[in-house]
């Protein structure tokens, strides 16, 4: 099974779960499965058109899915899918 | 009021980074534990300021460094509780840019450094209800 790592700021929406195991075959399917399990996550990850929010990044291993096949990026048995919030600031 | 206490190793590390990186903004993560409204910070991790804008006024953290911080927390049975950055030659007050980029849950430590000399530090958390705004945490630093 592939593993989704939930970032710390979103764990309040996953009953404090750090990880989520999935048999989904693509990133898009895996995220939908996660949202079905924890519906409060939806607004944090998807916009009103159900597209991934631009300030949330998704990595399979060390690769940004934008450089792969986006939502259709395949997930293998032992893949790790990380949900990563964009972090910035300054003066 | 929520309180956040930095242990000496964590605070000394952050301050050293803020001074070393001056006049650029320093940035990184900090880790520890929390009980109700109290957080205690025991470790910090400096990361590269990946901003492609003026690093004297902006910081950003790349995704690989964020993954590294989350893995560090999992492997060391600690919690990623926040992000620090410096304001070189400016007060330790959050900017609109800081507010627009803030995430819920995290504490945001701002370290003000003037000409490589520590000036002031403050810590903030995003209000999770109502208008988007910060509230200040009571910051306890080692004496």
gemmi code that builds the backbone of each chain (N, CA, C; Angstrom):
import gemmi

chains = {
    "A": [
        ("UNK", (0.836, -1.203, 0.000), (0.000, 0.000, 0.000), (0.868, 1.249, 0.000)),
        ("UNK", (0.408, 2.290, -0.669), (1.109, 3.579, -0.622), (0.713, 4.314, 0.664)),
        ("UNK", (1.573, 5.243, 1.055), (1.328, 5.990, 2.293), (1.244, 7.482, 1.982)),
        ("UNK", (0.210, 8.126, 2.506), (0.116, 9.586, 2.413), (0.586, 10.158, 3.749)),
        ("UNK", (1.520, 11.116, 3.688), (1.944, 11.801, 4.919), (1.149, 13.099, 5.042)),
        ("UNK", (0.433, 13.219, 6.165), (-0.393, 14.403, 6.417), (0.484, 15.472, 7.065)),
        ("UNK", (0.544, 16.689, 6.528), (1.374, 17.712, 7.169), (0.781, 18.138, 8.513)),
        ("UNK", (1.642, 18.522, 9.424), (1.203, 18.854, 10.778), (0.007, 19.821, 10.819)),
        ("UNK", (0.002, 20.918, 10.034), (-1.125, 21.871, 10.167), (-2.478, 21.284, 9.761)),
        ("UNK", (-2.478, 20.176, 9.031), (-3.756, 19.598, 8.581), (-4.204, 18.418, 9.445)),
        ("UNK", (-3.416, 18.076, 10.455), (-3.775, 16.881, 11.238), (-4.986, 17.091, 12.127)),
        ("UNK", (-5.338, 18.350, 12.360), (-6.556, 18.579, 13.126), (-7.782, 18.124, 12.343)),
        ("UNK", (-7.616, 17.976, 11.015), (-8.737, 17.525, 10.182), (-8.712, 16.008, 9.972)),
        ("UNK", (-7.684, 15.335, 10.485), (-7.565, 13.876, 10.293), (-7.536, 13.152, 11.635)),
        ("UNK", (-8.184, 13.748, 12.614), (-8.226, 13.136, 13.961), (-6.811, 12.816, 14.443)),
        ("UNK", (-5.903, 13.730, 14.146), (-4.499, 13.654, 14.584), (-3.708, 12.509, 13.942)),
        ("UNK", (-4.272, 11.924, 12.880), (-3.520, 10.866, 12.194), (-2.374, 11.478, 11.374)),
        ("UNK", (-1.200, 10.871, 11.470), (-0.021, 11.371, 10.760), (0.016, 10.850, 9.325)),
        ("UNK", (-0.477, 9.633, 9.155), (-0.346, 8.978, 7.853), (-1.677, 8.323, 7.466)),
        ("UNK", (-1.799, 8.014, 6.189), (-3.006, 7.364, 5.669), (-2.549, 6.343, 4.630)),
        ("UNK", (-2.966, 5.113, 4.806), (-2.582, 4.050, 3.877), (-3.639, 3.925, 2.785)),
        ("UNK", (-3.195, 3.722, 1.565), (-4.148, 3.650, 0.464), (-3.718, 2.612, -0.577)),
        ("UNK", (-4.730, 2.009, -1.207), (-4.442, 1.102, -2.323), (-4.712, 1.801, -3.653)),
        ("UNK", (-4.996, 3.111, -3.612), (-5.292, 3.864, -4.840), (-4.129, 3.756, -5.822)),
        ("UNK", (-4.462, 3.846, -7.092), (-3.444, 3.650, -8.127), (-2.881, 4.966, -8.671)),
        ("UNK", (-3.572, 6.093, -8.351), (-3.055, 7.391, -8.792), (-3.141, 8.384, -7.627)),
        ("UNK", (-2.415, 9.500, -7.777), (-2.434, 10.542, -6.754), (-3.860, 11.086, -6.573)),
        ("UNK", (-4.545, 11.348, -7.679), (-5.903, 11.891, -7.593), (-6.843, 10.955, -6.843)),
        ("UNK", (-6.758, 9.662, -7.143), (-7.610, 8.680, -6.452), (-7.270, 8.630, -4.959)),
        ("UNK", (-5.984, 8.710, -4.665), (-5.556, 8.626, -3.263), (-6.077, 9.823, -2.463)),
        ("UNK", (-5.997, 11.004, -3.060), (-6.473, 12.201, -2.354), (-7.989, 12.138, -2.175)),
        ("UNK", (-8.697, 11.662, -3.192), (-10.155, 11.513, -3.035), (-10.499, 10.529, -1.924)),
        ("UNK", (-9.731, 9.438, -1.845), (-9.956, 8.455, -0.782), (-9.719, 9.092, 0.592)),
        ("UNK", (-8.653, 9.886, 0.677), (-8.336, 10.569, 1.942), (-9.465, 11.529, 2.331)),
        ("UNK", (-9.956, 12.287, 1.346), (-11.019, 13.260, 1.625), (-12.333, 12.555, 1.988)),
        ("UNK", (-12.596, 11.423, 1.365), (-13.801, 10.667, 1.737), (-13.744, 10.219, 3.192)),
        ("UNK", (-12.538, 9.909, 3.637), (-12.360, 9.456, 5.016), (-12.401, 10.631, 5.998)),
        ("UNK", (-11.849, 11.770, 5.561), (-11.793, 12.971, 6.412), (-12.346, 14.168, 5.631)),
        ("UNK", (-13.670, 14.297, 5.563), (-14.288, 15.318, 4.684), (-13.869, 16.761, 4.988)),
        ("UNK", (-13.491, 17.051, 6.245), (-13.094, 18.429, 6.576), (-11.803, 18.839, 5.867)),
        ("UNK", (-11.088, 17.874, 5.347), (-9.843, 18.186, 4.616), (-10.112, 18.832, 3.262)),
        ("UNK", (-11.309, 18.608, 2.743), (-11.578, 18.988, 1.352), (-11.264, 20.462, 1.085)),
        ("UNK", (-11.787, 21.342, 1.938), (-11.577, 22.778, 1.697), (-10.122, 23.195, 1.843)),
        ("UNK", (-9.347, 22.405, 2.551), (-7.931, 22.735, 2.729), (-7.112, 22.356, 1.492)),
        ("UNK", (-7.572, 21.348, 0.772), (-6.775, 20.787, -0.323), (-7.317, 21.150, -1.701)),
        ("UNK", (-8.641, 21.200, -1.808), (-9.255, 21.453, -3.116), (-9.962, 22.802, -3.130)),
        ("UNK", (-9.975, 23.436, -4.297), (-10.727, 24.692, -4.431), (-12.182, 24.388, -4.807)),
        ("UNK", (-12.946, 25.444, -5.089), (-14.384, 25.283, -5.361), (-14.631, 24.435, -6.610)),
        ("UNK", (-13.632, 24.394, -7.511), (-13.775, 23.581, -8.741), (-13.174, 22.183, -8.574)),
        ("UNK", (-12.864, 21.840, -7.323), (-12.258, 20.533, -7.011), (-10.877, 20.338, -7.629)),
        ("UNK", (-10.197, 21.446, -7.904), (-8.796, 21.364, -8.333), (-7.892, 21.499, -7.105)),
        ("UNK", (-6.683, 20.941, -7.208), (-5.733, 21.100, -6.118), (-5.426, 22.587, -5.910)),
        ("UNK", (-5.429, 23.032, -4.657), (-5.120, 24.436, -4.373), (-3.652, 24.721, -4.730)),
        ("UNK", (-3.375, 25.921, -5.292), (-2.013, 26.191, -5.767), (-0.967, 26.275, -4.658)),
        ("UNK", (-1.388, 26.607, -3.424), (-0.382, 26.734, -2.363), (-0.191, 25.420, -1.596)),
        ("UNK", (-0.775, 24.348, -2.142), (-0.509, 23.016, -1.582), (0.241, 22.227, -2.655)),
        ("UNK", (1.383, 21.660, -2.275), (2.177, 20.872, -3.211), (2.052, 19.382, -2.876)),
        ("UNK", (2.160, 18.562, -3.903), (2.076, 17.107, -3.725), (3.340, 16.486, -4.308)),
        ("UNK", (4.020, 15.710, -3.478), (5.244, 15.052, -3.924), (5.078, 13.539, -3.794)),
        ("UNK", (5.497, 12.824, -4.827), (5.640, 11.373, -4.720), (7.136, 11.124, -4.581)),
        ("UNK", (7.503, 10.623, -3.406), (8.935, 10.550, -3.114), (9.498, 11.961, -3.121)),
        ("UNK", (10.534, 12.187, -3.926), (11.150, 13.520, -3.997), (10.684, 14.319, -5.203)),
        ("UNK", (9.648, 13.860, -5.892), (9.244, 14.512, -7.142), (7.891, 15.212, -7.020)),
        ("UNK", (7.870, 16.467, -7.437), (6.635, 17.251, -7.479), (5.747, 16.661, -8.579)),
        ("UNK", (4.483, 16.389, -8.260), (3.615, 15.767, -9.283), (3.387, 16.695, -10.474)),
        ("UNK", (3.669, 18.013, -10.306), (3.546, 18.932, -11.459), (4.562, 18.587, -12.539)),
        ("UNK", (5.674, 17.961, -12.113), (6.703, 17.567, -13.084), (6.478, 16.141, -13.568)),
        ("UNK", (5.474, 15.462, -13.029), (5.163, 14.095, -13.440), (3.864, 14.141, -14.252)),
        ("UNK", (2.856, 13.452, -13.786), (1.608, 13.420, -14.549), (0.444, 14.008, -13.756)),
        ("UNK", (0.793, 15.004, -12.878), (-0.205, 15.691, -12.038), (-1.104, 14.687, -11.310)),
        ("UNK", (-2.415, 14.922, -11.324), (-3.323, 14.036, -10.571), (-3.265, 12.582, -11.055)),
        ("UNK", (-2.859, 12.412, -12.313), (-2.810, 11.047, -12.878), (-1.500, 10.323, -12.565)),
        ("UNK", (-0.628, 10.967, -11.817), (0.648, 10.326, -11.463), (0.380, 8.989, -10.765)),
        ("UNK", (0.966, 7.908, -11.269), (0.696, 6.604, -10.657), (1.334, 6.463, -9.274)),
        ("UNK", (0.677, 5.688, -8.418), (1.212, 5.384, -7.092), (1.543, 3.900, -7.033)),
        ("UNK", (2.750, 3.591, -6.637), (3.165, 2.194, -6.500), (2.959, 1.699, -5.080)),
        ("UNK", (3.210, 0.420, -4.901), (3.000, -0.262, -3.615), (3.626, 0.470, -2.433)),
        ("UNK", (4.883, 0.855, -2.600), (5.609, 1.424, -1.453), (5.858, 2.920, -1.584)),
        ("UNK", (5.106, 3.580, -2.460), (5.317, 5.020, -2.649), (4.835, 5.811, -1.432)),
        ("UNK", (5.498, 6.965, -1.231), (5.078, 7.897, -0.182), (4.627, 9.188, -0.863)),
        ("UNK", (3.380, 9.550, -0.610), (2.806, 10.788, -1.161), (2.771, 11.818, -0.031)),
        ("UNK", (3.514, 12.915, -0.204), (3.555, 13.967, 0.813), (2.696, 15.148, 0.373)),
        ("UNK", (1.891, 15.641, 1.294), (1.112, 16.866, 1.068), (1.901, 17.989, 1.734)),
        ("UNK", (2.265, 19.001, 0.959), (3.217, 19.995, 1.465), (2.661, 21.407, 1.296)),
        ("UNK", (2.419, 22.099, 2.396), (1.971, 23.487, 2.266), (3.118, 24.391, 1.837)),
        ("UNK", (2.830, 25.368, 0.992), (3.850, 26.355, 0.615), (4.131, 27.244, 1.818)),
        ("UNK", (5.408, 27.537, 2.046), (5.793, 28.339, 3.216), (6.639, 29.519, 2.771)),
        ("UNK", (6.179, 30.715, 3.128), (6.898, 31.930, 2.740), (6.496, 33.056, 3.680)),
        ("UNK", (7.207, 34.162, 3.575), (6.888, 35.334, 4.388), (7.967, 36.380, 4.195)),
        ("UNK", (7.991, 37.328, 5.095), (9.014, 38.372, 5.013), (8.441, 39.733, 5.320)),
        ("UNK", (9.226, 40.744, 5.008), (8.848, 42.111, 5.395), (7.688, 42.637, 4.565)),
    ],
    "B": [
        ("UNK", (-3.939, 33.419, 27.650), (-2.983, 33.634, 26.559), (-2.138, 32.366, 26.356)),
        ("UNK", (-1.889, 32.023, 25.098), (-1.043, 30.875, 24.815), (0.418, 31.239, 25.076)),
        ("UNK", (1.159, 30.294, 25.627), (2.570, 30.583, 25.881), (3.451, 29.633, 25.072)),
        ("UNK", (4.615, 30.128, 24.723), (5.599, 29.310, 24.007), (6.971, 29.588, 24.616)),
        ("UNK", (7.605, 28.514, 25.053), (8.898, 28.617, 25.738), (9.974, 27.981, 24.866)),
        ("UNK", (11.037, 28.707, 24.639), (12.179, 28.156, 23.891), (13.272, 27.756, 24.873)),
        ("UNK", (13.716, 26.497, 24.767), (14.849, 26.079, 25.594), (16.118, 26.740, 25.048)),
        ("UNK", (17.132, 26.749, 25.867), (18.369, 27.425, 25.480), (18.985, 26.868, 24.187)),
        ("UNK", (19.083, 25.532, 24.016), (19.690, 25.046, 22.765), (18.918, 25.503, 21.523)),
        ("UNK", (17.601, 25.473, 21.590), (16.796, 25.869, 20.426), (16.934, 27.367, 20.155)),
        ("UNK", (16.815, 28.179, 21.198), (16.879, 29.629, 21.002), (18.274, 30.081, 20.560)),
        ("UNK", (19.308, 29.526, 21.189), (20.674, 29.926, 20.834), (20.960, 29.602, 19.361)),
        ("UNK", (20.458, 28.452, 18.928), (20.651, 28.028, 17.531), (19.963, 29.004, 16.571)),
        ("UNK", (18.713, 29.355, 16.885), (17.951, 30.257, 16.008), (18.617, 31.637, 15.952)),
        ("UNK", (19.000, 32.138, 17.112), (19.604, 33.475, 17.152), (20.929, 33.491, 16.390)),
        ("UNK", (21.714, 32.427, 16.555), (22.991, 32.347, 15.836), (22.748, 32.376, 14.316)),
        ("UNK", (21.723, 31.642, 13.866), (21.405, 31.627, 12.429), (20.963, 33.009, 11.948)),
        ("UNK", (20.151, 33.670, 12.748), (19.630, 34.999, 12.344), (20.772, 35.992, 12.192)),
        ("UNK", (21.757, 35.889, 13.076), (22.904, 36.808, 13.012), (23.831, 36.413, 11.859)),
        ("UNK", (24.038, 35.129, 11.716), (24.938, 34.646, 10.655), (24.406, 35.010, 9.266)),
        ("UNK", (23.084, 34.890, 9.084), (22.487, 35.114, 7.758), (22.234, 36.592, 7.445)),
        ("UNK", (22.344, 37.461, 8.448), (22.155, 38.893, 8.219), (23.068, 39.369, 7.082)),
        ("UNK", (22.665, 40.190, 6.121), (21.400, 40.937, 6.090), (20.248, 40.191, 5.429)),
        ("UNK", (20.445, 38.902, 5.126), (19.340, 38.133, 4.563), (18.416, 37.647, 5.672)),
        ("UNK", (17.211, 37.335, 5.295), (16.293, 36.727, 6.246), (16.709, 35.275, 6.450)),
        ("UNK", (16.807, 34.877, 7.699), (17.031, 33.467, 8.000), (15.678, 32.785, 8.091)),
        ("UNK", (15.654, 31.447, 8.015), (14.376, 30.742, 8.175), (14.628, 29.298, 8.580)),
        ("UNK", (13.641, 28.705, 9.197), (13.757, 27.314, 9.612), (12.541, 26.861, 10.400)),
        ("UNK", (12.671, 25.661, 10.934), (11.568, 25.029, 11.666), (11.956, 24.846, 13.128)),
        ("UNK", (10.953, 24.717, 13.981), (11.251, 24.311, 15.354), (10.272, 23.245, 15.823)),
        ("UNK", (10.746, 22.471, 16.809), (10.064, 21.248, 17.240), (9.984, 21.204, 18.767)),
        ("UNK", (8.999, 20.484, 19.252), (8.883, 20.319, 20.697), (7.605, 19.606, 21.045)),
        ("UNK", (6.985, 20.012, 22.155), (5.741, 19.373, 22.579), (4.794, 20.446, 23.088)),
        ("UNK", (3.523, 20.076, 23.175), (2.548, 21.029, 23.689), (1.591, 20.348, 24.639)),
        ("UNK", (1.174, 21.104, 25.627), (0.163, 20.648, 26.576), (-0.829, 21.787, 26.715)),
        ("UNK", (-2.042, 21.537, 26.247), (-3.088, 22.557, 26.240), (-2.564, 23.835, 25.576)),
        ("UNK", (-2.509, 24.953, 26.304), (-2.115, 26.219, 25.670), (-0.623, 26.518, 25.806)),
        ("UNK", (0.158, 25.508, 26.195), (1.591, 25.747, 26.385), (2.404, 24.919, 25.406)),
        ("UNK", (3.336, 25.579, 24.760), (4.262, 24.875, 23.881), (5.677, 25.045, 24.406)),
        ("UNK", (6.459, 23.989, 24.272), (7.861, 24.054, 24.677), (8.717, 23.615, 23.491)),
        ("UNK", (9.634, 24.460, 23.094), (10.451, 24.205, 21.910), (11.824, 23.715, 22.346)),
        ("UNK", (12.178, 22.536, 21.868), (13.436, 21.920, 22.302), (14.486, 21.836, 21.202)),
        ("UNK", (14.051, 21.908, 19.939), (15.000, 21.763, 18.832), (14.615, 22.689, 17.680)),
        ("UNK", (15.598, 23.045, 16.876), (15.335, 23.862, 15.692), (16.157, 23.327, 14.530)),
        ("UNK", (15.685, 23.620, 13.325), (16.357, 23.156, 12.105), (16.418, 24.317, 11.112)),
        ("UNK", (17.611, 24.799, 10.836), (17.766, 25.861, 9.839), (17.625, 25.269, 8.443)),
        ("UNK", (16.994, 26.004, 7.539), (16.926, 25.577, 6.142), (17.293, 26.766, 5.254)),
        ("UNK", (17.523, 26.440, 4.002), (17.909, 27.467, 3.033), (16.737, 28.428, 2.775)),
        ("UNK", (17.047, 29.720, 2.725), (16.048, 30.685, 2.253), (15.993, 30.557, 0.732)),
        ("UNK", (14.917, 29.965, 0.237), (14.813, 29.647, -1.196), (14.085, 30.731, -1.983)),
        ("UNK", (13.885, 31.886, -1.367), (13.162, 32.950, -2.074), (13.921, 33.369, -3.334)),
        ("UNK", (13.179, 33.573, -4.410), (13.812, 34.073, -5.636), (13.667, 35.590, -5.715)),
        ("UNK", (13.057, 36.191, -4.679), (12.987, 37.648, -4.602), (14.166, 38.141, -3.750)),
        ("UNK", (14.066, 39.350, -3.245), (15.124, 39.923, -2.427), (15.163, 39.219, -1.062)),
        ("UNK", (16.246, 38.490, -0.789), (16.322, 37.717, 0.454), (16.464, 38.604, 1.687)),
        ("UNK", (16.697, 39.915, 1.486), (16.725, 40.817, 2.636), (15.309, 41.158, 3.093)),
        ("UNK", (14.325, 40.816, 2.256), (12.938, 41.164, 2.577), (11.975, 39.984, 2.479)),
        ("UNK", (12.437, 38.865, 1.975), (11.537, 37.740, 1.743), (12.211, 36.422, 2.121)),
        ("UNK", (11.387, 35.444, 2.532), (11.912, 34.086, 2.660), (10.880, 33.127, 2.099)),
        ("UNK", (11.365, 31.997, 1.619), (10.482, 30.879, 1.313), (11.266, 29.599, 1.585)),
        ("UNK", (10.525, 28.537, 1.827), (11.130, 27.253, 2.169), (10.717, 26.241, 1.116)),
        ("UNK", (11.681, 25.547, 0.555), (11.315, 24.627, -0.529), (10.697, 23.338, 0.017)),
        ("UNK", (10.005, 22.645, -0.864), (9.210, 21.484, -0.449), (10.064, 20.368, 0.126)),
        ("UNK", (11.250, 20.151, -0.447), (12.114, 19.077, 0.064), (12.509, 19.345, 1.517)),
        ("UNK", (12.767, 20.617, 1.840), (13.113, 20.928, 3.227), (11.912, 20.738, 4.145)),
        ("UNK", (10.717, 21.021, 3.632), (9.527, 20.792, 4.453), (9.359, 19.291, 4.732)),
        ("UNK", (9.544, 18.471, 3.711), (9.440, 17.016, 3.899), (10.464, 16.556, 4.942)),
        ("UNK", (11.680, 17.100, 4.840), (12.744, 16.740, 5.784), (12.326, 17.063, 7.227)),
        ("UNK", (11.685, 18.219, 7.399), (11.261, 18.611, 8.754), (10.168, 17.676, 9.278)),
        ("UNK", (9.213, 17.328, 8.430), (8.146, 16.414, 8.879), (8.728, 15.034, 9.211)),
        ("UNK", (9.667, 14.567, 8.398), (10.284, 13.256, 8.670), (11.084, 13.305, 9.968)),
        ("UNK", (11.796, 14.404, 10.174), (12.570, 14.556, 11.410), (11.646, 14.435, 12.620)),
        ("UNK", (10.487, 15.092, 12.545), (9.546, 15.046, 13.668), (9.049, 13.625, 13.906)),
        ("UNK", (8.705, 12.930, 12.821), (8.205, 11.555, 12.968), (9.273, 10.635, 13.552)),
        ("UNK", (10.500, 10.762, 13.030), (11.575, 9.857, 13.455), (12.044, 10.139, 14.878)),
        ("UNK", (11.872, 11.376, 15.335), (12.373, 11.743, 16.658), (11.251, 11.909, 17.690)),
        ("UNK", (10.055, 11.469, 17.323), (8.911, 11.492, 18.249), (8.713, 12.875, 18.860)),
        ("UNK", (8.803, 13.868, 18.007), (8.560, 15.230, 18.439), (7.516, 15.834, 17.495)),
        ("UNK", (7.153, 17.068, 17.707), (6.117, 17.698, 16.879), (6.671, 18.948, 16.208)),
        ("UNK", (6.396, 19.050, 14.920), (6.755, 20.274, 14.189), (5.754, 21.349, 14.602)),
        ("UNK", (6.220, 22.310, 15.392), (5.286, 23.275, 15.975), (5.336, 24.643, 15.325)),
        ("UNK", (6.361, 24.921, 14.525), (6.357, 26.247, 13.932), (7.542, 26.548, 13.042)),
        ("UNK", (7.542, 27.795, 12.626), (8.514, 28.287, 11.647), (9.107, 29.581, 12.194)),
        ("UNK", (10.418, 29.722, 12.048), (11.019, 31.000, 12.442), (11.585, 31.701, 11.221)),
        ("UNK", (11.622, 33.012, 11.294), (12.356, 33.783, 10.297), (12.784, 35.095, 10.932)),
        ("UNK", (13.718, 35.777, 10.290), (14.216, 37.038, 10.847), (13.709, 38.214, 10.030)),
        ("UNK", (13.673, 39.355, 10.682), (13.412, 40.634, 10.014), (14.670, 41.485, 10.162)),
        ("UNK", (15.552, 41.468, 9.153), (16.787, 42.253, 9.262), (16.499, 43.764, 9.219)),
        ("UNK", (16.993, 44.439, 10.232), (16.829, 45.908, 10.353), (15.371, 46.349, 10.337)),
        ("UNK", (14.502, 45.486, 10.812), (13.086, 45.837, 10.957), (12.554, 45.224, 12.257)),
        ("UNK", (11.480, 45.797, 12.781), (10.931, 45.254, 14.025), (10.344, 43.852, 13.851)),
        ("UNK", (10.146, 43.190, 14.970), (9.646, 41.807, 14.945), (8.119, 41.803, 14.906)),
        ("UNK", (7.596, 42.485, 13.947), (6.143, 42.539, 13.807), (5.760, 41.867, 12.499)),
        ("UNK", (4.734, 41.008, 12.514), (4.398, 40.290, 11.270), (3.891, 41.242, 10.191)),
        ("UNK", (4.346, 41.007, 8.982), (3.922, 41.821, 7.845), (2.644, 41.232, 7.240)),
        ("UNK", (2.069, 41.968, 6.326), (0.912, 41.450, 5.591), (1.311, 40.201, 4.806)),
        ("UNK", (2.538, 40.210, 4.300), (3.054, 39.052, 3.571), (3.124, 37.825, 4.502)),
        ("UNK", (3.568, 38.052, 5.736), (3.586, 36.962, 6.722), (2.169, 36.433, 6.955)),
        ("UNK", (1.241, 37.356, 7.127), (-0.144, 36.961, 7.415), (-0.752, 36.186, 6.245)),
        ("UNK", (-0.529, 36.677, 5.040), (-1.128, 36.028, 3.866), (-0.619, 34.608, 3.669)),
        ("UNK", (0.618, 34.343, 4.141), (1.217, 33.028, 3.928), (1.109, 32.099, 5.141)),
        ("UNK", (0.487, 32.577, 6.203), (0.469, 31.780, 7.437), (-0.479, 30.587, 7.340)),
        ("UNK", (-0.100, 29.537, 8.052), (-0.907, 28.315, 8.122), (-1.494, 28.194, 9.518)),
        ("UNK", (-2.645, 27.515, 9.630), (-3.167, 27.280, 10.978), (-2.222, 26.386, 11.761)),
        ("UNK", (-2.357, 26.404, 13.046), (-1.639, 25.539, 13.987), (-0.205, 25.994, 14.261)),
        ("UNK", (0.541, 26.367, 13.235), (1.949, 26.703, 13.441), (2.108, 27.990, 14.251)),
        ("UNK", (3.163, 28.017, 15.077), (3.616, 29.253, 15.704), (4.647, 29.888, 14.780)),
        ("UNK", (4.606, 31.198, 14.680), (5.542, 31.928, 13.808), (6.422, 32.838, 14.668)),
        ("UNK", (7.671, 32.430, 14.808), (8.634, 33.224, 15.571), (9.326, 34.210, 14.622)),
        ("UNK", (9.319, 35.489, 15.005), (10.015, 36.517, 14.212), (11.128, 37.092, 15.073)),
        ("UNK", (12.331, 37.072, 14.516), (13.505, 37.572, 15.232), (13.996, 38.836, 14.527)),
        ("UNK", (13.987, 39.918, 15.250), (14.471, 41.181, 14.683), (15.956, 41.342, 14.994)),
        ("UNK", (16.742, 41.589, 13.939), (18.194, 41.759, 14.090), (18.597, 43.051, 13.386)),
        ("UNK", (19.223, 43.947, 14.135), (19.716, 45.191, 13.542), (21.242, 45.127, 13.492)),
        ("UNK", (21.776, 45.201, 12.287), (23.234, 45.202, 12.115), (23.912, 44.088, 12.921)),
        ("UNK", (23.371, 42.890, 12.776), (23.910, 41.676, 13.412), (23.760, 41.674, 14.933)),
        ("UNK", (22.922, 42.552, 15.457), (22.686, 42.555, 16.907), (21.210, 42.273, 17.163)),
        ("UNK", (20.962, 41.300, 18.046), (19.574, 40.936, 18.366), (18.835, 42.129, 18.947)),
        ("UNK", (17.626, 42.339, 18.440), (16.829, 43.471, 18.903), (15.609, 42.999, 19.688)),
        ("UNK", (14.841, 42.070, 19.096), (13.568, 41.710, 19.710), (13.053, 40.435, 19.033)),
        ("UNK", (12.241, 39.669, 19.754), (11.579, 38.509, 19.142), (10.123, 38.481, 19.580)),
        ("UNK", (9.267, 38.048, 18.690), (7.848, 37.885, 19.007), (7.364, 36.587, 18.356)),
        ("UNK", (6.228, 36.089, 18.836), (5.701, 34.846, 18.273), (4.189, 34.968, 18.077)),
        ("UNK", (3.709, 34.432, 16.972), (2.327, 34.670, 16.544), (1.689, 33.385, 16.051)),
        ("UNK", (0.366, 33.354, 16.195), (-0.382, 32.221, 15.649), (-1.624, 32.734, 14.922)),
        ("UNK", (-1.950, 32.071, 13.825), (-3.103, 32.476, 13.021), (-4.395, 32.186, 13.779)),
        ("UNK", (-5.294, 33.168, 13.820), (-6.627, 32.914, 14.373), (-7.377, 32.004, 13.407)),
        ("UNK", (-7.997, 30.971, 13.937), (-8.632, 29.990, 13.059), (-10.107, 30.272, 12.827)),
        ("UNK", (-10.614, 31.320, 13.448), (-11.999, 31.720, 13.194), (-12.031, 33.217, 12.946)),
        ("UNK", (-13.072, 33.658, 12.229), (-13.225, 35.084, 11.971), (-12.282, 35.574, 10.897)),
        ("UNK", (-12.070, 36.882, 10.883), (-11.220, 37.498, 9.873), (-9.780, 36.989, 9.995)),
        ("UNK", (-9.119, 36.881, 8.862), (-7.739, 36.366, 8.890), (-6.847, 37.337, 9.663)),
        ("UNK", (-6.278, 36.863, 10.755), (-5.436, 37.728, 11.589), (-4.578, 36.839, 12.493)),
        ("UNK", (-3.572, 37.466, 13.089), (-2.709, 36.767, 14.042), (-3.114, 37.133, 15.465)),
        ("UNK", (-2.817, 36.254, 16.403), (-2.775, 36.651, 17.808), (-1.366, 36.347, 18.330)),
        ("UNK", (-0.947, 37.180, 19.270), (0.424, 37.038, 19.773), (0.460, 36.013, 20.908)),
        ("UNK", (1.494, 35.196, 20.898), (1.706, 34.248, 21.986), (2.667, 34.875, 22.998)),
        ("UNK", (2.521, 34.457, 24.248), (3.485, 34.914, 25.242), (4.778, 34.137, 25.015)),
        ("UNK", (5.819, 34.856, 24.680), (7.092, 34.234, 24.309), (8.039, 34.253, 25.505)),
        ("UNK", (8.506, 33.067, 25.890), (9.435, 32.963, 27.022), (10.775, 32.459, 26.488)),
        ("UNK", (11.779, 33.313, 26.607), (13.116, 32.986, 26.113), (14.051, 32.735, 27.291)),
        ("UNK", (15.125, 31.960, 27.064), (16.071, 31.733, 28.166), (16.691, 33.055, 28.617)),
        ("UNK", (16.926, 33.176, 29.898), (17.496, 34.444, 30.393), (19.014, 34.429, 30.242)),
    ],
}
model = gemmi.Model(1)
for chain_id, residues in chains.items():
    chain = gemmi.Chain(chain_id)
    for i, (resn, *xyz) in enumerate(residues, 1):
        res = gemmi.Residue()
        res.name, res.seqid = resn, gemmi.SeqId(i, " ")
        for name, pos in zip(("N", "CA", "C"), xyz):
            atom = gemmi.Atom()
            atom.name, atom.element = name, gemmi.Element(name[0])
            atom.pos, atom.b_iso = gemmi.Position(*pos), 0.0
            res.add_atom(atom)
        chain.add_residue(res)
    model.add_chain(chain)
structure = gemmi.Structure()
structure.add_model(model)
structure.setup_entities()
